């Protein structure tokens, strides 16, 4: 074989060798980049405000006796060790029974109310009849004494002029952060219902958008 042919053959092998070496070098660099390169950041899913759907609402039905027990338990806690006394009796109407401090003594107090459910879920107790022992006083004056002398929650307002008590049920401060509203109060039929709204965040739920 001539020297020229041998040189051409060696050049082909050299080219093939260097081409393979370069290819292997490129593959090696790509593998290093994939193994040790920066990790791409995964974006968290976008959270959407639920707006009107941030809570669920339930209708809770109960009896006069259950509500009566609950209301009077609340009143007992409110009065505490004070000298004041009154309670509620739910029968054909709402009957407030108690004692009104007058001068240096107390006189028995008895007031009958008609419960009127408001569109916003609050309650108005409209006075039907009222008496304070043997005292003959105008109804408005007796309710004025009630407003001044009987301890009541902040969300209960006695209105002597209108002879009614406004019960802002929707403003009640409940530890669980639930929201309560009156749906129906029919004492004669023993049909009492309340709307209970439970915010999702109260239960530790975080809802994701679609």
Secondary structure as UniProt FT lines:
FT   HELIX           3..36
FT   HELIX           51..53
FT   STRAND          55..62
FT   HELIX           64..79
FT   TURN            80..81
FT   STRAND          85..90
FT   STRAND          94..102
FT   TURN            103..104
FT   STRAND          105..117
FT   TURN            119..120
FT   STRAND          123..132
FT   TURN            133..134
FT   HELIX           139..149
FT   TURN            154..155
FT   STRAND          156..159
FT   TURN            160..163
FT   STRAND          164..167
FT   HELIX           169..171
FT   TURN            175..176
FT   STRAND          179..186
FT   TURN            187..190
FT   STRAND          191..199
FT   HELIX           200..203
//
